[in-house]
Amino acid sequence: MGVQRSVTTPMGRQQRTGEPDSASFIVKVLLMGELKRLAGRRELLLELPVGSTVHALASELGRVCDPAFGRLALSKEGDLQSHVAVFLNGAQLESMDGLPAPLTGGDIELMLVPMYEGG
């Protein structure tokens, strides 16, 4: 018997589903600070095709979240802005160069944290 999950589909609708099929996997996205407020939630579960990258995940977030989220977190090309810190399974991606790398492994947890400088 599969685990029941609520997954955000590309159209932004929540659906109950079992385990993903072998051509896809689930990514848990945690949003912090202003990103959480703009998305209207702290956590999303997204189902992506196998071989997807952090860049592809960012594009998917732009589709399923409120446009205000996209304006703050994403560039016009759909990339994450440089002021958004990306943590993949607890390890910070030091640069956006890590975005093209495919997401691999079992449970994938991505945390997005807005970083601002002040003075």
N, C-alpha and C positions, 0 to 999 in steps of 0.2 A: 504494500500500500504506500503510495507516494505522499510526500509532505505537501500540505496545502499552503499555498502562498498567494499573496496579493501582488500582482505584477502590473506596472504601468506599461501599457501598450504604446506603440508609436503614436497613436491618436490621443494619448493622454488619459485613456479610460482605465479604471482599475478592473482587473478580472481575477477571479480565483483560478488557480492552476496547480497542477501537480509539479513534479520535477520537470525541468526543461528537457526537450528532446536532445538527441546527440549532436544536432546541428546548432545548438544554442546553449547559452549559460546565463546564470543570474548574477548581476552585479548589485551589491548593496551600496548605495550612495548616501553618505551623511553630509548634510549641509549645515554650516555653522554661521553665526552672526547674521549679517544683513542678507546673505544668500538664503538662509532658512526663512527669513521673513518674506522675501520676495517670491520664493517658491511656494510658500504657504504650508510647508511641512519640513520636518527635520530629516526625514529618511524616505528614500525611494528605492524600490526594487525594480530594476530594469532587465529585461531579457534581450540579449544581444547575440548576433551570430558568432560562432566560433571564429577566432582570428581577429576579432574586433580590437581596436586600439583605444587608448585613453582619448585620443583625438575623436574617434568615432563616438565614444561615450559622451564627450562634450557636445557634439552635434545633436545627439539624441536628447540630451538635457535641454538644449535649445528648443527642440520640438515639443517636449512634454511639459515644460515649465512656462510660467507666465512670461510674456514678452519683456517685462521689467527685469526679470532674472537674466535673460539673455543680454540685455543692454549693459548690465553691470558686469557679468561674468564672462561674456564671450565677445570676441572680435567680430567684425563683419563677415569674416571668412569662416566663423564657427569655432575658432580656436579659443582655448581658455586665455583670459587676459593674464598678463604677467603679475598682477597684484592678487591673483588667486593661487594660494598654496595648495598643492596636490599631494595627498598622502595615499599611497597604495599599500594596503595591508600593513599600515602603521609606519611605513618608511616614506619619508618625503622625497618626491622626485625633485632633484636639485635644479633641473632646468626643464624647459619645455621640450628639449631634445628627446626626452623619454616618451613623449606623446605618440610617436609612430610605432613604438614597440607593442606587439600583440599582448593582450591580457591573457595570461595562462594560469593554470593551477585550478584548485578546487574552489573554495570560498574566496571571493574577491570583494574586498571592502575598499571603497574609494571615499576619501574625506576631502571636501573642498572648504577652504578657510580663506575668507578675504583678509588681505594684509594691507594695512594703511599706514602711512607715515604721518606723523603729526609734529607739531612744534609749538 
